[in-house]
Amino acid sequence: MEYSALKTVVQTFYADVWNKHDKSAIPALLQPDFTFRGSLGQCKTGHSEFAEYVDFVHQALGAYQCDILDLIAEDNQCFARMRFSGIHRGDFFGFKPTGKKVEWAGAALFSFRDGRVADLWVLGDVHGLLQLLEHNSE
């Protein structure tokens, strides 16, 4: 698969699945046995577990947005430097909703198989996010 095609999958993943909350795009972008690993050790396998995670994030953060700041492709992988943001509207990391905007940096490593994402590791600045949530809740 060409690097531009890999980048297009990543861009579509964030634009549709996350920014538009369109879970119907998942089967076209992710392998059926897709694995997701996040900053706090959570691991989701398959379309349905990942879709539940997407719903959880959107319930906690209204107007949730993922912005790709850098996107690099090599071999069968893409690396994205990210900015995540949303309005704190539901319980999140143990903090009650504040209605305030939260924003944090992150990085994502996508591994591909047969044109779809097989594995995704996302690491976010959880320390900075927790500090912001604590500050906003005062």
Secondary structure, 3 states (H helix, E strand, C coil): CCHHHHHHHHHHHHHHHHHCCCHHHHHHHEEEEEEEECCCCCEEEHHHHHHHHHHHHHHHEEEEEEEEEEEEEECCEEEEEEEEEEEECCCECCECCCCCEEEEEEEEEEEEECCEEEEEEEEECHHHHHHHHHHHCC
